[in-house]
Amino acid sequence: MYTKLLVPLDGSESSEKVLPFVRLLAASLNLPVEFLEVIDISAASLHIAADKARFLDALIDAGERAAKEYLEEIAARFSGMKVACTVERGSPAEAIIERAAADKGALIAMATHGRSGINRWLLGSVAEKVLRGSNNPLFLVRADGEGINNGAATIKSLIVPLDGSELAESVLPTVVEVAKNLALEVVLCRAYELAASAYYGSEAYLPDYDAMLLELKVEVEEYLAKKVESLKAAGLTQVSAAALPGSGAEEIVRYGREHPDGLVAMCTHGRSGVSRWVLGSVTERVVRHASEPVLVLHAA
């Protein structure tokens, strides 16, 4: 399924919020870990006066040494695991994307917020650029709030948003493998709401919105029930479904908050239409607002 975990860090505690999940995934999936820090040369040049530009190379060299020491200190916390440390120069997002692209089986695991500075980068914008620009799967963790970065994280369930399209369903084979390896319960969910055009009535004809919504709910529940049975046939025992009345991203985020220790797994593309949503934009909104980590796959 995956060949390694590529873990970009920027030296901040915020970026290290991903580390408990890295421990869990590396141990459960038996994956080697590569820690990566990128020295942003453009950012470094902004922090040095023009009359001292000749010292830029020395500043960058010092940054590389500090980054290597930092990554080695992080790696030392992962005793018993196969760990590598890499320091590169360049644009953080581009360097992460290129490093991952060299191994299509690499899973990028990173936090979505950090801080800026000579050796640091804004993980929010970097994570979004990586999300949009990389073909590798991503495991994204919000770095808001306090928390301990040591120890292993706990994940109890996989929350899998679907929209009825084959593209959205392309996440399911991965869901089966991850659920088996991490012994997770799987919850298939689908948000549904009437299309805006359904409300374009007239004085001569007012649709029965309650009946229409009930019909849509039944359709969604029947669809989810079939998918539940297909996952059980694939060997999963703990599989359930949740039909969520409302808008896609908002309902996924709400459901996740009501069910702690979950992992949202979804693709980045789907299709639009009645009871469907554009998975690309929905995924980005879920990544921005979900309190749970999000496993993102890029659908073909």
Buried (B, 14 or more C-beta within 10 A) or exposed (E): EBEBBBBBBBBBEBBBBBBBBBBBBBBBBEBBBBBBBBBBBEBBBEEBEEEEEEEBEEBBEBBBEBBBEBBEEBBEBBEEBEBEBBBBEBBBBBBBBBBBEEBEEBBBBBBBBBBBBBBBBBBBBBBBBBBEEBEBBBBBBBBEEEEEBEEBBEBBBBBBBBBBBEBBBBBBEBBBBBBEEBEBBBBBBBBBBBBEEBEEEEEEEEEEEEEBBEEBBEBBBEBBEEBBEBBEEBEBEBBEBBBBEEBBBBBBBBBBEEBEEBBBBBBBBBBEEEBBBBBBBBBBBBBBBBBBBBBBBBBE
